Amino acid sequence: MSLRAQRSNLKVGAIIAAAGSGERMDNIDKIFAPLGGKTLLAWSVDTCQRCDLVQQIVITLNNNNFELG
């Protein structure tokens, strides 16, 4: 089986670690900081969604930002 064929059968999951507390940024969680018109979390999710290999995305959040995510 060619490498390309093997890769087409490969499916992975992505974990986005977003459970920080933002203590060093005056309690602003970095994952919700704006960058180029989107939050860092949105950039991360969009990137994972564009990757054909990613089958599932899991986002870890802390209790304080659960509803924001």
Biopython code that builds the backbone (N, CA, C, O; Angstrom):
import numpy as np
from Bio.PDB.StructureBuilder import StructureBuilder

atoms = [
    (1, "MET", "N", (0.846, -1.172, 0.000)),
    (1, "MET", "CA", (0.000, 0.000, 0.000)),
    (1, "MET", "C", (0.891, 1.235, 0.000)),
    (1, "MET", "O", (1.854, 1.309, 0.763)),
    (2, "SER", "N", (0.578, 2.190, -0.841)),
    (2, "SER", "CA", (1.385, 3.401, -0.934)),
    (2, "SER", "C", (1.175, 4.272, 0.304)),
    (2, "SER", "O", (0.185, 4.134, 1.023)),
    (3, "LEU", "N", (2.121, 5.159, 0.528)),
    (3, "LEU", "CA", (2.027, 6.074, 1.662)),
    (3, "LEU", "C", (0.778, 6.942, 1.541)),
    (3, "LEU", "O", (0.111, 7.215, 2.539)),
    (4, "ARG", "N", (0.463, 7.371, 0.337)),
    (4, "ARG", "CA", (-0.726, 8.197, 0.121)),
    (4, "ARG", "C", (-1.992, 7.418, 0.489)),
    (4, "ARG", "O", (-2.890, 7.969, 1.125)),
    (5, "ALA", "N", (-2.070, 6.157, 0.100)),
    (5, "ALA", "CA", (-3.232, 5.328, 0.426)),
    (5, "ALA", "C", (-3.328, 5.095, 1.930)),
    (5, "ALA", "O", (-4.421, 5.114, 2.496)),
    (6, "GLN", "N", (-2.188, 4.877, 2.572)),
    (6, "GLN", "CA", (-2.192, 4.688, 4.018)),
    (6, "GLN", "C", (-2.679, 5.949, 4.711)),
    (6, "GLN", "O", (-3.459, 5.880, 5.660)),
    (7, "ARG", "N", (-2.221, 7.097, 4.239)),
    (7, "ARG", "CA", (-2.595, 8.362, 4.858)),
    (7, "ARG", "C", (-4.083, 8.644, 4.673)),
    (7, "ARG", "O", (-4.715, 9.221, 5.558)),
    (8, "SER", "N", (-4.648, 8.248, 3.539)),
    (8, "SER", "CA", (-6.062, 8.516, 3.304)),
    (8, "SER", "C", (-6.953, 7.724, 4.255)),
    (8, "SER", "O", (-8.094, 8.116, 4.499)),
    (9, "ASN", "N", (-6.451, 6.625, 4.791)),
    (9, "ASN", "CA", (-7.209, 5.822, 5.750)),
    (9, "ASN", "C", (-6.996, 6.269, 7.189)),
    (9, "ASN", "O", (-7.718, 5.836, 8.087)),
    (10, "LEU", "N", (-6.019, 7.126, 7.414)),
    (10, "LEU", "CA", (-5.669, 7.564, 8.756)),
    (10, "LEU", "C", (-6.629, 8.653, 9.222)),
    (10, "LEU", "O", (-6.853, 9.635, 8.514)),
    (11, "LYS", "N", (-7.182, 8.483, 10.385)),
    (11, "LYS", "CA", (-8.038, 9.489, 11.002)),
    (11, "LYS", "C", (-7.529, 9.731, 12.412)),
    (11, "LYS", "O", (-7.195, 8.788, 13.129)),
    (12, "VAL", "N", (-7.472, 10.982, 12.805)),
    (12, "VAL", "CA", (-6.957, 11.332, 14.124)),
    (12, "VAL", "C", (-7.936, 12.271, 14.820)),
    (12, "VAL", "O", (-8.841, 12.829, 14.198)),
    (13, "GLY", "N", (-7.736, 12.425, 16.098)),
    (13, "GLY", "CA", (-8.479, 13.401, 16.878)),
    (13, "GLY", "C", (-7.550, 14.532, 17.263)),
    (13, "GLY", "O", (-6.340, 14.340, 17.380)),
    (14, "ALA", "N", (-8.112, 15.701, 17.457)),
    (14, "ALA", "CA", (-7.333, 16.864, 17.880)),
    (14, "ALA", "C", (-7.831, 17.307, 19.252)),
    (14, "ALA", "O", (-9.035, 17.352, 19.504)),
    (15, "ILE", "N", (-6.899, 17.627, 20.121)),
    (15, "ILE", "CA", (-7.246, 18.158, 21.439)),
    (15, "ILE", "C", (-6.710, 19.579, 21.515)),
    (15, "ILE", "O", (-5.511, 19.809, 21.351)),
    (16, "ILE", "N", (-7.596, 20.522, 21.761)),
    (16, "ILE", "CA", (-7.203, 21.920, 21.911)),
    (16, "ILE", "C", (-7.249, 22.230, 23.401)),
    (16, "ILE", "O", (-8.319, 22.264, 24.009)),
    (17, "ALA", "N", (-6.079, 22.454, 23.976)),
    (17, "ALA", "CA", (-5.979, 22.736, 25.411)),
    (17, "ALA", "C", (-6.273, 24.213, 25.650)),
    (17, "ALA", "O", (-5.452, 25.076, 25.338)),
    (18, "ALA", "N", (-7.446, 24.496, 26.202)),
    (18, "ALA", "CA", (-7.879, 25.878, 26.399)),
    (18, "ALA", "C", (-8.384, 26.092, 27.820)),
    (18, "ALA", "O", (-9.313, 26.869, 28.041)),
    (19, "ALA", "N", (-7.782, 25.411, 28.774)),
    (19, "ALA", "CA", (-8.268, 25.468, 30.152)),
    (19, "ALA", "C", (-7.427, 26.383, 31.029)),
    (19, "ALA", "O", (-7.465, 26.274, 32.255)),
    (20, "GLY", "N", (-6.675, 27.275, 30.420)),
    (20, "GLY", "CA", (-5.839, 28.187, 31.195)),
    (20, "GLY", "C", (-6.674, 29.179, 31.981)),
    (20, "GLY", "O", (-7.880, 29.305, 31.768)),
    (21, "SER", "N", (-6.025, 29.874, 32.882)),
    (21, "SER", "CA", (-6.746, 30.826, 33.728)),
    (21, "SER", "C", (-6.466, 32.276, 33.359)),
    (21, "SER", "O", (-7.152, 33.169, 33.857)),
    (22, "GLY", "N", (-5.496, 32.537, 32.515)),
    (22, "GLY", "CA", (-5.198, 33.899, 32.097)),
    (22, "GLY", "C", (-4.580, 34.762, 33.182)),
    (22, "GLY", "O", (-4.670, 35.988, 33.118)),
    (23, "GLU", "N", (-3.963, 34.156, 34.164)),
    (23, "GLU", "CA", (-3.403, 34.913, 35.284)),
    (23, "GLU", "C", (-2.337, 35.909, 34.852)),
    (23, "GLU", "O", (-2.248, 36.995, 35.425)),
    (24, "ARG", "N", (-1.536, 35.570, 33.867)),
    (24, "ARG", "CA", (-0.458, 36.458, 33.426)),
    (24, "ARG", "C", (-0.942, 37.514, 32.444)),
    (24, "ARG", "O", (-0.171, 38.392, 32.057)),
    (25, "MET", "N", (-2.201, 37.447, 32.036)),
    (25, "MET", "CA", (-2.752, 38.412, 31.082)),
    (25, "MET", "C", (-3.922, 39.171, 31.709)),
    (25, "MET", "O", (-4.929, 39.424, 31.046)),
    (26, "ASP", "N", (-3.788, 39.529, 32.974)),
    (26, "ASP", "CA", (-4.848, 40.249, 33.690)),
    (26, "ASP", "C", (-6.186, 39.526, 33.608)),
    (26, "ASP", "O", (-7.225, 40.143, 33.371)),
    (27, "ASN", "N", (-6.150, 38.215, 33.807)),
    (27, "ASN", "CA", (-7.338, 37.354, 33.815)),
    (27, "ASN", "C", (-8.091, 37.302, 32.495)),
    (27, "ASN", "O", (-9.284, 36.995, 32.477)),
    (28, "ILE", "N", (-7.419, 37.595, 31.394)),
    (28, "ILE", "CA", (-7.995, 37.406, 30.059)),
    (28, "ILE", "C", (-7.411, 36.108, 29.515)),
    (28, "ILE", "O", (-6.203, 36.007, 29.304)),
    (29, "ASP", "N", (-8.252, 35.134, 29.294)),
    (29, "ASP", "CA", (-7.768, 33.860, 28.775)),
    (29, "ASP", "C", (-7.221, 34.044, 27.369)),
    (29, "ASP", "O", (-7.899, 34.579, 26.491)),
    (30, "LYS", "N", (-6.001, 33.600, 27.167)),
    (30, "LYS", "CA", (-5.348, 33.762, 25.860)),
    (30, "LYS", "C", (-6.173, 33.168, 24.730)),
    (30, "LYS", "O", (-6.182, 33.703, 23.622)),
    (31, "ILE", "N", (-6.854, 32.085, 24.994)),
    (31, "ILE", "CA", (-7.596, 31.394, 23.945)),
    (31, "ILE", "C", (-8.734, 32.259, 23.392)),
    (31, "ILE", "O", (-9.195, 32.031, 22.273)),
    (32, "PHE", "N", (-9.191, 33.253, 24.171)),
    (32, "PHE", "CA", (-10.247, 34.152, 23.709)),
    (32, "PHE", "C", (-9.708, 35.507, 23.266)),
    (32, "PHE", "O", (-10.486, 36.406, 22.944)),
    (33, "ALA", "N", (-8.400, 35.661, 23.246)),
    (33, "ALA", "CA", (-7.794, 36.912, 22.783)),
    (33, "ALA", "C", (-7.992, 37.041, 21.273)),
    (33, "ALA", "O", (-7.865, 36.060, 20.539)),
    (34, "PRO", "N", (-8.303, 38.252, 20.815)),
    (34, "PRO", "CA", (-8.506, 38.433, 19.370)),
    (34, "PRO", "C", (-7.181, 38.469, 18.613)),
    (34, "PRO", "O", (-6.178, 38.995, 19.096)),
    (35, "LEU", "N", (-7.208, 37.901, 17.429)),
    (35, "LEU", "CA", (-6.047, 37.925, 16.543)),
    (35, "LEU", "C", (-6.562, 37.878, 15.109)),
    (35, "LEU", "O", (-7.130, 36.870, 14.686)),
    (36, "GLY", "N", (-6.373, 38.937, 14.376)),
    (36, "GLY", "CA", (-6.801, 38.961, 12.979)),
    (36, "GLY", "C", (-8.293, 38.784, 12.789)),
    (36, "GLY", "O", (-8.724, 38.168, 11.814)),
    (37, "GLY", "N", (-9.086, 39.313, 13.707)),
    (37, "GLY", "CA", (-10.533, 39.260, 13.560)),
    (37, "GLY", "C", (-11.208, 38.032, 14.142)),
    (37, "GLY", "O", (-12.434, 37.928, 14.096)),
    (38, "LYS", "N", (-10.434, 37.093, 14.691)),
    (38, "LYS", "CA", (-10.997, 35.897, 15.320)),
    (38, "LYS", "C", (-10.253, 35.638, 16.621)),
    (38, "LYS", "O", (-9.149, 36.141, 16.827)),
    (39, "THR", "N", (-10.862, 34.855, 17.487)),
    (39, "THR", "CA", (-10.158, 34.466, 18.712)),
    (39, "THR", "C", (-9.146, 33.369, 18.387)),
    (39, "THR", "O", (-9.241, 32.702, 17.356)),
    (40, "LEU", "N", (-8.191, 33.197, 19.272)),
    (40, "LEU", "CA", (-7.219, 32.118, 19.083)),
    (40, "LEU", "C", (-7.910, 30.760, 19.056)),
    (40, "LEU", "O", (-7.484, 29.861, 18.332)),
    (41, "LEU", "N", (-8.972, 30.609, 19.839)),
    (41, "LEU", "CA", (-9.726, 29.356, 19.817)),
    (41, "LEU", "C", (-10.350, 29.133, 18.442)),
    (41, "LEU", "O", (-10.298, 28.023, 17.912)),
    (42, "ALA", "N", (-10.934, 30.167, 17.867)),
    (42, "ALA", "CA", (-11.541, 30.039, 16.534)),
    (42, "ALA", "C", (-10.498, 29.665, 15.490)),
    (42, "ALA", "O", (-10.762, 28.830, 14.625)),
    (43, "TRP", "N", (-9.309, 30.275, 15.561)),
    (43, "TRP", "CA", (-8.233, 29.918, 14.627)),
    (43, "TRP", "C", (-7.869, 28.443, 14.774)),
    (43, "TRP", "O", (-7.677, 27.744, 13.779)),
    (44, "SER", "N", (-7.775, 27.975, 16.014)),
    (44, "SER", "CA", (-7.399, 26.580, 16.257)),
    (44, "SER", "C", (-8.451, 25.614, 15.724)),
    (44, "SER", "O", (-8.119, 24.627, 15.068)),
    (45, "VAL", "N", (-9.719, 25.899, 16.007)),
    (45, "VAL", "CA", (-10.803, 25.030, 15.533)),
    (45, "VAL", "C", (-10.859, 25.043, 14.010)),
    (45, "VAL", "O", (-10.983, 23.990, 13.385)),
    (46, "ASP", "N", (-10.769, 26.229, 13.410)),
    (46, "ASP", "CA", (-10.806, 26.330, 11.944)),
    (46, "ASP", "C", (-9.682, 25.523, 11.297)),
    (46, "ASP", "O", (-9.893, 24.846, 10.291)),
    (47, "THR", "N", (-8.496, 25.602, 11.879)),
    (47, "THR", "CA", (-7.351, 24.863, 11.341)),
    (47, "THR", "C", (-7.595, 23.359, 11.420)),
    (47, "THR", "O", (-7.315, 22.629, 10.469)),
    (48, "CYS", "N", (-8.113, 22.902, 12.545)),
    (48, "CYS", "CA", (-8.412, 21.469, 12.688)),
    (48, "CYS", "C", (-9.489, 21.028, 11.706)),
    (48, "CYS", "O", (-9.404, 19.940, 11.137)),
    (49, "GLN", "N", (-10.498, 21.867, 11.504)),
    (49, "GLN", "CA", (-11.585, 21.511, 10.593)),
    (49, "GLN", "C", (-11.117, 21.430, 9.146)),
    (49, "GLN", "O", (-11.675, 20.668, 8.356)),
    (50, "ARG", "N", (-10.110, 22.200, 8.794)),
    (50, "ARG", "CA", (-9.591, 22.169, 7.423)),
    (50, "ARG", "C", (-8.684, 20.968, 7.163)),
    (50, "ARG", "O", (-8.394, 20.651, 6.010)),
    (51, "CYS", "N", (-8.243, 20.310, 8.204)),
    (51, "CYS", "CA", (-7.350, 19.157, 8.060)),
    (51, "CYS", "C", (-8.172, 17.898, 7.809)),
    (51, "CYS", "O", (-8.995, 17.508, 8.636)),
    (52, "ASP", "N", (-7.943, 17.273, 6.671)),
    (52, "ASP", "CA", (-8.700, 16.075, 6.304)),
    (52, "ASP", "C", (-8.490, 14.908, 7.267)),
    (52, "ASP", "O", (-9.351, 14.035, 7.377)),
    (53, "LEU", "N", (-7.369, 14.887, 7.955)),
    (53, "LEU", "CA", (-7.081, 13.777, 8.862)),
    (53, "LEU", "C", (-7.863, 13.854, 10.167)),
    (53, "LEU", "O", (-8.105, 12.830, 10.805)),
    (54, "VAL", "N", (-8.260, 15.059, 10.569)),
    (54, "VAL", "CA", (-8.910, 15.243, 11.868)),
    (54, "VAL", "C", (-10.368, 14.809, 11.786)),
    (54, "VAL", "O", (-11.168, 15.395, 11.057)),
    (55, "GLN", "N", (-10.692, 13.782, 12.542)),
    (55, "GLN", "CA", (-12.042, 13.215, 12.585)),
    (55, "GLN", "C", (-12.871, 13.839, 13.701)),
    (55, "GLN", "O", (-14.083, 14.001, 13.564)),
    (56, "GLN", "N", (-12.208, 14.190, 14.812)),
    (56, "GLN", "CA", (-12.914, 14.691, 15.982)),
    (56, "GLN", "C", (-12.063, 15.752, 16.657)),
    (56, "GLN", "O", (-10.838, 15.638, 16.702)),
    (57, "ILE", "N", (-12.717, 16.791, 17.185)),
    (57, "ILE", "CA", (-12.029, 17.863, 17.896)),
    (57, "ILE", "C", (-12.565, 17.899, 19.321)),
    (57, "ILE", "O", (-13.776, 17.936, 19.541)),
    (58, "VAL", "N", (-11.647, 17.888, 20.288)),
    (58, "VAL", "CA", (-12.001, 18.000, 21.698)),
    (58, "VAL", "C", (-11.357, 19.276, 22.216)),
    (58, "VAL", "O", (-10.169, 19.514, 22.000)),
    (59, "ILE", "N", (-12.146, 20.094, 22.901)),
    (59, "ILE", "CA", (-11.643, 21.346, 23.468)),
    (59, "ILE", "C", (-11.756, 21.251, 24.980)),
    (59, "ILE", "O", (-12.839, 21.009, 25.513)),
    (60, "THR", "N", (-10.635, 21.442, 25.674)),
    (60, "THR", "CA", (-10.662, 21.459, 27.133)),
    (60, "THR", "C", (-10.812, 22.903, 27.588)),
    (60, "THR", "O", (-10.073, 23.779, 27.140)),
    (61, "LEU", "N", (-11.762, 23.149, 28.471)),
    (61, "LEU", "CA", (-12.014, 24.486, 29.001)),
    (61, "LEU", "C", (-12.079, 24.413, 30.516)),
    (61, "LEU", "O", (-12.363, 23.356, 31.080)),
    (62, "ASN", "N", (-11.813, 25.542, 31.180)),
    (62, "ASN", "CA", (-12.001, 25.558, 32.622)),
    (62, "ASN", "C", (-13.438, 25.982, 32.932)),
    (62, "ASN", "O", (-14.169, 26.413, 32.040)),
    (63, "ASN", "N", (-13.833, 25.861, 34.180)),
    (63, "ASN", "CA", (-15.217, 26.174, 34.564)),
    (63, "ASN", "C", (-15.600, 27.617, 34.275)),
    (63, "ASN", "O", (-16.758, 27.900, 33.968)),
    (64, "ASN", "N", (-14.645, 28.530, 34.369)),
    (64, "ASN", "CA", (-14.948, 29.948, 34.175)),
    (64, "ASN", "C", (-15.222, 30.311, 32.726)),
    (64, "ASN", "O", (-15.941, 31.275, 32.464)),
    (65, "ASN", "N", (-14.667, 29.564, 31.778)),
    (65, "ASN", "CA", (-14.867, 29.932, 30.378)),
    (65, "ASN", "C", (-15.640, 28.882, 29.585)),
    (65, "ASN", "O", (-15.657, 28.914, 28.354)),
    (66, "PHE", "N", (-16.273, 27.962, 30.286)),
    (66, "PHE", "CA", (-16.994, 26.876, 29.614)),
    (66, "PHE", "C", (-18.091, 27.409, 28.692)),
    (66, "PHE", "O", (-18.212, 26.957, 27.553)),
    (67, "GLU", "N", (-18.882, 28.355, 29.167)),
    (67, "GLU", "CA", (-19.982, 28.874, 28.351)),
    (67, "GLU", "C", (-19.481, 29.750, 27.213)),
    (67, "GLU", "O", (-20.154, 29.863, 26.189)),
    (68, "LEU", "N", (-18.325, 30.368, 27.364)),
    (68, "LEU", "CA", (-17.764, 31.199, 26.291)),
    (68, "LEU", "C", (-17.280, 30.356, 25.128)),
    (68, "LEU", "O", (-17.319, 30.794, 23.978)),
    (69, "GLY", "N", (-16.816, 29.130, 25.429)),
    (69, "GLY", "CA", (-16.262, 28.259, 24.402)),
    (69, "GLY", "C", (-17.332, 27.708, 23.529)),
    (69, "GLY", "O", (-17.044, 26.949, 22.604)),
]
sb = StructureBuilder()
sb.init_structure("model")
sb.init_model(0)
sb.init_chain("A")
sb.init_seg("    ")
for serial, (resi, resn, name, xyz) in enumerate(atoms, 1):
    if name == "N":
        sb.init_residue(resn, " ", resi, " ")
    sb.init_atom(name, np.array(xyz, "f"), 0.0, 1.0, " ", f" {name:<3s}", serial, name[0])
structure = sb.get_structure()
